[in-house]
Amino acid sequence: MPIGTQKDYYAILNVDRSAKPELIRKSYRRLARKFHPDFNPNNKAAEEKFKQLQEAYDVLSDEKKRQVYDQFGFYSDNIPPGGPGVHPSTGGPGPGFDFSGFDFSDFGGTAEKGGGFGSTFRDLFSQFFSGGGREEVEPQGPSRGEDLEHRLHLGFWDAIRGTSVRLTIARPQVCGTCRGTGSTGGVSVACARCGGTGKARRQAGAMQFMVTCPDCGGSGKQQRRCSTCGGSGQTRRPESFEVKIPPGVDTGSRIRVAGKGGVGKTGGAAGDLYILTDVEPHPYFERKGDNIYVKLPVTVTEAALGAKVEVPTLDGMTTIKIPPGTQSGQKLRLREKGAPSLRSSMRGDQFVEVQVMVPRVADERTKEILRELARLNPEDPRQQLKAVSSK
């Protein structure tokens, strides 16, 4: 491929720049089957797409070729070690470099005099191929649509049990006027960027480099931009659809709805929709992760002698045993009575915090009974505090 013609091989194969070789191979096979000439007879567009896929896979499937492409933005079999047009021993201009389109009028000195040409050339040449130029070439080929986010407010019980909601989301979709082409069709006009020449100028310092115009692809002509989408090929339109909310979501949960993001460009895959949930608190049940916490009031007698009492759970009322001598603040555990988990088939636990309620004494008989209880149980619960203060 001649230097100055840049293609985004990653976009052509519909993969990220960090994609592993196995993913690149799978994507190539899938797309190659789709655009193979045998399955698209007399389809010039499919034939051209198939050639682009082969070219992109030839480079990205080869580790050394891919390294060169990642470094310089293109690949050529004529690129010598050290970079395109760089002599392997001197670092200066070497074979395999096309000087056409360059403007050297602003360079001072000569290579023979040891002036600015040699060093300046290498500096600016390095700057150009490291991305320092001002004229950027836009990625070609299919690209994935953008991901969208939507915040959803849920009631406590809908989050615990799961539900289905109907959403209306304004998402980028194919423009109905131009059908995604970005143009109105009809008579072509001269490309606004290159003025009809098919070449765009890229500059690094004083060095000017001519590249294929990214707007018209080198043809020098463009069709008029669609007035509805402004040439993007996409418009935002509301779409309504049902979304299933799984049991156990909590505030901050992120639910992925595949393919409901923005539509892809030039045949690329659609993005995804991510739903961020915001769950109302419950007046009695307190949720921490997948566990549920409740406070259970018991009488002094129940705490001292032990008892069986009822306690609310997410599944309804259940009976819990209060061991004799239970203290206020002590927690009892009910296994798998908590919230459903999004990560496993097991539920969380429910923790019951016992709160011993001291009765109000309203008559002399009750006072006498309590005094008798104190005489029968003379131990001081604050004895340890006295030992601490005496040290």
RABELDA-V228785 format. One record per helix or strand. SS is the DSSP state (A for helix, B for strand). FROM is the first residue (numbers start at 1). LEN is the number of residues. If there is no record, write none. Layout:
BEGIN
SS:FROM:LEN, SS:FROM:LEN
END
This chain:
BEGIN
A:9:4, A:21:15, A:37:3, A:44:17, A:63:10, B:86:1, B:93:1, A:116:17, B:143:1, B:148:7, A:156:6, B:163:12, B:183:8, B:199:6, B:207:6, B:221:5, B:234:12, B:254:4, B:265:1, B:273:7, B:286:3, B:291:9, A:300:6, B:307:7, B:316:7, B:331:4, B:340:1, B:347:1, B:350:8, A:364:13, A:383:7
END
